[in-house]
């Protein structure tokens, strides 16, 4: 089908302009003001909206295989499309783990069957994410894996991690680290600070994150391999990455919407919706993460979308699993809480994460003729509030009920097909 998107404010890495965009057979075929309509066009109104390259989420838990009661690749992909994402990177903490070509291929095929966005599987750094034996990097890279991580666990053994970086340096892959020294976080449920002391809850020190950030920066300095730091949450971590980038090291980093908008004081409610890993931090940490995004120290906004069945989040804090969903709220949180130029927010949600994920040949591309048609149209001024029952995700563990958000997706075009029109998923 041919689509004509009209009246858009087009923003991409080449700048901003007003114009219409015609899409046909999976590609952008024409961009310009007041394009003439033809009988084959389906017109998508973009009045008052921004058209940008599609969003890319570096950090999504789709739970399949193994925990389809919380999410499936189908339901997670639908949520992603509604959030404006044309590609997501699926984390490997599945059952079985994404540590073999067979499991990686399964996840990719399930994403292709769903057809709402591209699902790019990550591979685990270690077998079963157990931190003891490296996965077959070369085989997984040949199968298309570009990002390796044991997310949910940091690789604790520094010698094993050194070997991982040495192998990665010979391949076109990036190692993404969950930075947590586990011996410092045993039993912790929230950030270690004034709030946890008042509540009498076990604390999670900033040092647990910062020690591993420092260790891996030094391993990158030693090996020359590429490292990506997942969900940075502390001021100290931001400073470490800023210095590493200043030294010219090949490191990148991401921050989640919740680490720019929510603080540890919310745990005073003892509500496990606010329990995440790493934990919500102080207002000072939150400000540092925002500053890191604003000055480019932190490259990407990534949701760490982590669905859970309701009964698991209803457990006591020390027993409830960490995590919250975020695919459908990411844009609204970012625009409501970041004081950044709109083009910089889009960059952090589109072409920067696409480059880190190794899919920049087809996502985050400029809005120009001949480019793949993976596009997002959103109204940056719409204010709205979350209604959990209306979300496409199979789980509804969102902390943003009652919190005003700003900016909502209107249309999403994936591989030239409008999968979301006027905020509604389309029949296939």
C-alpha positions as CSV (number, residue, x, y, z in Angstrom):
1,X,0.0,0.0,0.0
2,X,1.0,3.6,-0.6
3,X,0.7,6.0,2.2
4,X,0.9,9.8,2.1
5,X,1.6,11.5,5.4
6,X,0.5,15.1,5.2
7,X,1.3,18.2,7.1
8,X,4.2,16.9,9.2
9,X,7.0,18.7,11.0
10,X,9.8,16.4,9.9
11,X,12.7,16.0,12.3
12,X,15.7,13.8,11.7
13,X,19.5,13.9,12.0
14,X,19.6,16.3,9.0
15,X,17.4,18.9,10.7
16,X,13.8,20.1,10.7
17,X,11.5,21.0,7.8
18,X,7.8,21.0,7.0
19,X,6.5,18.6,4.5
20,X,4.6,15.5,3.3
21,X,6.1,12.1,3.0
22,X,5.0,9.4,0.6
23,X,5.8,5.7,1.4
24,X,5.4,2.8,-1.1
25,X,6.6,-0.8,-1.2
26,X,8.5,-0.4,2.1
27,X,10.5,2.7,1.3
28,X,10.2,6.5,1.4
29,X,9.7,7.5,-2.2
30,X,9.0,11.3,-2.0
31,X,9.4,14.0,0.6
32,X,8.3,17.6,0.0
33,X,5.8,20.3,0.7
34,X,2.2,19.8,-0.6
35,X,2.7,16.5,-2.4
36,X,0.0,15.7,-4.9
37,X,-2.3,12.8,-4.0
38,X,-3.0,9.8,-6.2
39,X,-5.6,7.1,-6.1
40,X,-3.2,4.6,-4.5
41,X,-2.5,6.7,-1.5
42,X,-3.9,6.2,1.9
43,X,-3.7,9.6,3.6
44,X,-2.4,9.8,7.2
45,X,-3.0,13.2,8.7
46,X,0.0,14.6,10.6
47,X,-1.2,18.1,11.3
48,X,0.4,19.4,14.5
49,X,2.6,16.4,14.7
50,X,6.3,15.5,14.3
51,X,7.4,12.8,11.8
52,X,10.7,11.2,12.7
53,X,12.7,8.0,12.1
54,X,11.1,5.2,14.1
55,X,12.1,4.7,17.7
56,X,14.5,1.9,18.8
57,X,14.4,0.4,22.3
58,X,17.7,-1.2,23.3
59,X,16.3,-2.9,26.4
60,X,13.1,-4.9,26.4
61,X,12.0,-8.0,28.2
62,X,9.5,-9.9,26.1
63,X,9.5,-12.9,28.4
64,X,9.1,-15.5,25.6
65,X,10.2,-18.2,25.7
66,X,9.4,-19.2,29.3
67,X,7.2,-16.6,30.9
68,X,4.4,-16.1,28.4
69,X,2.0,-15.5,31.3
70,X,3.6,-12.1,31.8
71,X,4.3,-11.1,28.1
72,X,4.7,-12.6,24.7
73,X,6.6,-11.4,21.7
74,X,3.2,-10.7,20.1
75,X,1.9,-8.6,22.9
76,X,5.2,-6.8,23.6
77,X,5.5,-6.0,19.9
78,X,2.0,-4.5,19.9
79,X,2.9,-2.3,22.8
80,X,6.1,-1.3,21.1
81,X,4.3,-0.2,17.9
82,X,1.9,1.9,20.0
83,X,4.8,3.5,21.7
84,X,6.3,4.5,18.3
85,X,9.0,1.8,18.3
86,X,9.9,0.2,15.0
87,X,12.6,-2.0,16.5
88,X,13.3,-3.5,20.0
89,X,16.2,-5.4,21.3
90,X,15.0,-8.5,23.2
91,X,16.9,-9.2,26.4
92,X,18.2,-12.8,26.9
93,X,16.8,-13.6,30.3
94,X,14.3,-16.1,28.9
95,X,13.8,-19.8,29.6
96,X,15.7,-21.2,27.9
97,X,18.3,-18.4,27.8
98,X,19.2,-16.8,24.5
99,X,22.6,-18.4,24.5
100,X,22.3,-20.5,21.4
101,X,21.5,-20.0,17.7
102,X,18.3,-22.1,18.1
103,X,16.8,-19.8,20.8
104,X,17.9,-16.6,19.1
105,X,16.4,-17.7,15.8
106,X,13.1,-18.6,17.6
107,X,12.8,-15.1,19.1
108,X,13.6,-13.5,15.7
109,X,11.0,-15.7,13.9
110,X,8.3,-14.9,16.5
111,X,8.9,-11.3,16.0
112,X,8.6,-11.7,12.2
113,X,5.4,-13.6,12.7
114,X,4.0,-10.8,14.9
115,X,5.0,-8.2,12.4
116,X,4.4,-5.1,14.5
117,X,8.1,-4.1,14.8
118,X,11.5,-5.7,14.3
119,X,12.5,-7.9,17.2
120,X,16.3,-8.0,17.4
121,X,17.5,-10.7,19.8
122,X,20.4,-10.1,22.1
123,X,22.7,-13.0,23.1
124,X,23.8,-13.7,26.6
125,X,27.5,-13.2,27.5
126,X,27.6,-16.4,29.5
127,X,25.9,-19.7,29.2
128,X,22.5,-19.7,31.0
129,X,23.6,-16.2,32.3
130,X,25.4,-18.1,35.1
131,X,28.6,-16.1,34.9
132,X,30.8,-19.2,34.5
133,X,31.3,-20.0,30.8
134,X,31.2,-17.7,27.7
135,X,28.7,-18.3,25.0
136,X,29.8,-19.1,21.4
137,X,30.1,-15.4,20.4
138,X,31.2,-16.2,16.8
139,X,28.3,-18.5,16.1
140,X,25.8,-16.1,17.6
141,X,27.3,-13.1,15.7
142,X,27.0,-15.1,12.5
143,X,23.3,-15.6,13.4
144,X,22.9,-11.8,13.5
145,X,23.4,-11.1,17.2
146,X,25.1,-7.7,17.6
147,X,24.5,-7.0,21.3
148,X,25.5,-9.4,24.1
149,X,24.4,-9.1,27.7
150,X,23.6,-11.1,30.9
151,X,21.1,-8.4,31.8
152,X,19.5,-9.0,35.1
153,X,22.9,-10.0,36.3
154,X,26.3,-8.3,35.9
155,X,29.2,-10.6,35.0
156,X,30.9,-10.8,38.4
157,X,34.2,-12.4,37.4
158,X,36.6,-9.8,36.1
159,X,38.8,-12.3,34.4
160,X,35.9,-13.9,32.6
161,X,34.7,-10.4,31.6
162,X,38.2,-9.6,30.3
163,X,38.0,-12.7,28.1
164,X,34.6,-11.6,26.8
165,X,35.9,-8.2,25.8
166,X,38.9,-9.8,24.1
167,X,36.6,-12.1,22.0
168,X,34.3,-9.2,21.3
169,X,37.1,-7.0,20.0
170,X,37.6,-9.4,17.1
171,X,33.9,-9.4,16.2
172,X,31.5,-6.6,15.2
173,X,29.6,-6.9,18.5
174,X,29.0,-4.8,21.6
175,X,28.9,-6.1,25.2
176,X,26.2,-4.5,27.3
177,X,26.8,-4.6,31.0
178,X,24.3,-4.7,33.8
179,X,26.4,-3.0,36.4
180,X,25.9,-4.5,39.8
181,X,28.4,-6.0,42.2
182,X,26.1,-8.5,43.8
183,X,27.9,-9.0,47.0
184,X,27.0,-5.3,47.8
185,X,23.3,-5.7,47.0
186,X,22.3,-9.0,48.7
187,X,18.8,-8.5,50.2
188,X,18.5,-4.9,49.1
189,X,15.1,-3.6,48.0
190,X,15.8,0.1,47.4
191,X,18.5,2.7,47.2
192,X,20.8,3.0,50.2
193,X,20.3,6.5,51.6
194,X,18.3,8.7,53.8
195,X,14.9,7.3,52.7
196,X,15.8,3.6,53.2
197,X,17.1,4.4,56.7
198,X,13.8,6.0,57.6
199,X,11.9,3.1,56.3
200,X,14.1,0.5,57.8
201,X,14.6,-1.3,54.5
202,X,17.8,-2.9,53.3
203,X,19.7,-0.5,51.1
204,X,21.4,-0.8,47.6
205,X,24.5,1.4,47.5
206,X,25.4,3.5,44.5
207,X,28.9,2.0,44.8
208,X,27.5,-1.4,43.7
209,X,26.9,0.1,40.2
210,X,29.8,2.4,40.1
211,X,32.4,-0.2,40.9
212,X,31.4,-2.3,37.9
213,X,31.2,0.7,35.6
214,X,34.7,1.6,36.6
215,X,35.9,-2.0,36.1
216,X,34.5,-2.3,32.6
217,X,35.8,1.0,31.5
218,X,39.3,-0.2,32.4
219,X,38.7,-3.5,30.6
220,X,37.6,-1.5,27.5
221,X,40.8,0.6,27.9
222,X,42.8,-2.6,27.9
223,X,41.0,-4.5,25.1
224,X,39.7,-1.8,22.8
225,X,36.3,-3.6,22.7
226,X,32.9,-1.7,22.7
227,X,30.9,-1.5,25.9
228,X,27.4,-0.3,26.5
229,X,26.2,0.4,30.0
230,X,22.7,-0.5,30.7
231,X,20.2,1.6,32.7
232,X,22.7,4.0,34.4
233,X,21.2,5.4,37.6
234,X,23.8,7.2,39.7
235,X,25.6,10.5,39.5
236,X,28.9,8.7,40.0
237,X,28.2,6.4,37.0
238,X,27.4,9.3,34.8
239,X,30.7,11.0,35.8
240,X,32.6,7.8,35.0
241,X,31.2,7.4,31.6
242,X,31.6,11.1,30.8
243,X,35.3,10.8,31.6
244,X,35.7,7.6,29.6
245,X,34.1,9.3,26.6
246,X,36.4,12.3,27.1
247,X,39.3,9.9,26.9
248,X,38.1,8.6,23.5
249,X,37.0,5.1,24.7
250,X,34.4,3.2,22.7
251,X,31.7,3.3,25.4
252,X,28.0,4.1,25.2
253,X,25.2,4.2,27.8
254,X,21.5,4.3,28.3
255,X,19.0,5.6,30.9
256,X,15.4,4.5,31.5
257,X,12.4,6.8,31.6
258,X,11.9,5.9,35.3
259,X,15.4,7.0,36.3
260,X,14.7,10.5,34.9
261,X,11.2,10.8,36.5
262,X,10.9,8.8,39.8
263,X,12.8,8.9,43.0
264,X,13.4,6.5,45.9
265,X,11.0,8.4,48.2
266,X,8.1,6.6,46.3
267,X,9.1,3.4,48.1
268,X,7.7,4.9,51.3
269,X,4.4,3.5,50.1
270,X,5.9,0.0,50.2
271,X,4.4,-0.5,46.7
272,X,6.4,-3.0,44.7
273,X,5.4,-1.2,41.5
274,X,8.3,1.1,42.3
275,X,10.8,-1.7,42.8
276,X,13.3,-1.8,40.0
277,X,16.9,-3.0,39.3
278,X,18.8,-0.8,39.6
279,X,16.6,1.0,42.2
280,X,15.1,4.4,41.9
281,X,17.7,6.9,43.3
282,X,17.8,10.3,44.8
283,X,16.7,13.6,43.2
284,X,20.5,14.4,42.9
285,X,21.0,11.2,40.9
286,X,18.0,11.9,38.8
287,X,19.3,15.3,37.9
288,X,22.7,13.9,37.0
289,X,21.1,11.3,34.7
290,X,19.0,14.1,33.0
291,X,22.2,16.1,32.6
292,X,24.0,13.1,31.1
293,X,21.3,12.8,28.5
294,X,21.4,16.5,27.7
295,X,25.1,16.6,27.2
296,X,25.3,13.3,25.3
297,X,27.2,11.4,28.0
298,X,24.2,9.0,28.0
299,X,23.4,8.1,24.4
300,X,20.0,6.5,24.6
301,X,16.6,6.3,26.4
302,X,15.8,2.6,26.8
303,X,12.7,1.4,28.7
304,X,13.9,-1.8,30.4
305,X,10.3,-2.9,29.8
306,X,9.8,-5.6,32.4
307,X,6.3,-7.1,32.6
308,X,5.2,-9.1,35.6
309,X,1.9,-10.9,36.4
310,X,-0.2,-9.0,39.0
311,X,0.2,-11.5,41.9
312,X,4.0,-11.2,41.8
313,X,4.0,-7.4,42.2
314,X,1.5,-7.8,45.1
315,X,4.1,-9.6,47.2
316,X,6.0,-7.9,50.0
317,X,8.9,-5.7,48.8
318,X,11.6,-8.2,49.7
319,X,9.8,-10.9,47.7
320,X,8.4,-9.0,44.7
321,X,10.5,-9.1,41.5
322,X,12.0,-5.8,40.2
323,X,10.7,-4.1,37.0
324,X,8.0,-2.0,35.4
325,X,6.6,-1.8,31.9
326,X,7.5,1.2,29.7
327,X,7.0,0.8,26.0
328,X,3.8,2.7,25.7
329,X,4.8,5.5,28.1
330,X,8.4,6.1,27.2
331,X,7.8,9.1,24.9
332,X,5.3,10.7,27.3
333,X,7.7,10.4,30.2
334,X,10.7,11.7,28.3
335,X,8.8,14.8,26.9
336,X,7.3,15.5,30.3
337,X,10.5,15.3,32.3
338,X,13.4,16.3,30.0
339,X,14.3,19.9,29.3
340,X,16.1,19.0,26.0
341,X,15.6,20.1,22.4
342,X,13.1,17.8,20.7
343,X,15.6,16.7,18.2
344,X,17.9,15.5,21.0
345,X,15.1,13.5,22.6
346,X,14.3,11.9,19.2
347,X,18.0,11.1,18.7
348,X,18.1,9.3,22.1
349,X,15.1,7.3,21.1
350,X,15.9,6.6,17.4
351,X,19.2,6.9,15.5
352,X,21.6,6.7,18.5
353,X,20.1,3.4,19.9
354,X,19.8,2.1,16.3
355,X,23.6,2.5,15.9
356,X,24.3,0.8,19.2
357,X,22.0,-2.1,18.4
358,X,23.8,-2.6,15.0
359,X,20.6,-2.0,13.0
360,X,21.3,1.5,11.7
361,X,21.1,0.3,8.1
362,X,17.3,0.1,8.4
363,X,16.2,2.0,11.6
364,X,16.9,5.5,12.6
365,X,17.5,6.4,9.0
366,X,17.1,10.0,7.6
367,X,13.6,10.8,6.3
368,X,14.7,10.9,2.6
369,X,13.7,9.2,-0.6
370,X,15.2,5.7,-0.9
371,X,15.4,5.1,2.8
372,X,13.5,2.2,4.5
373,X,10.1,3.4,5.8
374,X,10.4,2.9,9.5
375,X,8.8,6.0,10.8
376,X,7.0,7.5,13.9
377,X,4.4,10.3,13.9
378,X,3.6,11.8,17.3
379,X,2.0,14.9,18.8
380,X,4.5,16.4,21.1
381,X,2.0,18.5,23.0
382,X,-0.8,16.1,23.8
383,X,-1.1,15.6,27.6
384,X,-2.6,12.3,28.8
385,X,-2.7,9.8,31.7
386,X,-2.2,6.1,31.7
387,X,-5.1,3.7,32.0
388,X,-3.5,0.3,32.7
389,X,-6.4,-1.7,31.3
390,X,-6.1,0.1,27.9
391,X,-2.4,-0.9,27.5
392,X,-1.5,-3.5,24.9
393,X,1.1,-5.1,27.1
394,X,-0.1,-8.4,28.7
395,X,1.0,-7.0,32.1
396,X,0.0,-3.7,33.6
397,X,2.7,-3.0,36.2
398,X,3.1,0.7,35.3
399,X,4.0,3.3,38.0
400,X,2.6,6.2,36.0
401,X,-1.0,6.1,36.8
402,X,-2.1,9.6,37.9
403,X,1.2,11.2,36.6
404,X,0.6,13.5,33.6
405,X,2.5,12.6,30.5
406,X,3.2,14.7,27.4
407,X,3.5,13.5,23.8
408,X,1.7,10.6,22.3
409,X,2.2,8.5,19.2
410,X,-0.4,9.0,16.4
411,X,1.0,6.8,13.6
412,X,3.7,4.1,13.4
413,X,5.0,2.9,10.0
414,X,7.0,-0.3,10.0
415,X,8.6,-1.7,6.8
416,X,6.3,0.6,4.9
417,X,3.1,-0.7,6.6
418,X,1.1,1.6,8.9
419,X,0.8,-0.7,11.9
420,X,-0.7,2.1,14.1
421,X,-3.0,4.8,12.7
422,X,-4.6,7.5,14.8
423,X,-3.3,5.7,17.9
424,X,-5.0,2.4,17.0
425,X,-3.4,-0.9,16.1
426,X,-4.4,-2.0,12.6
427,X,-5.8,-5.3,11.6
428,X,-3.5,-7.5,9.6
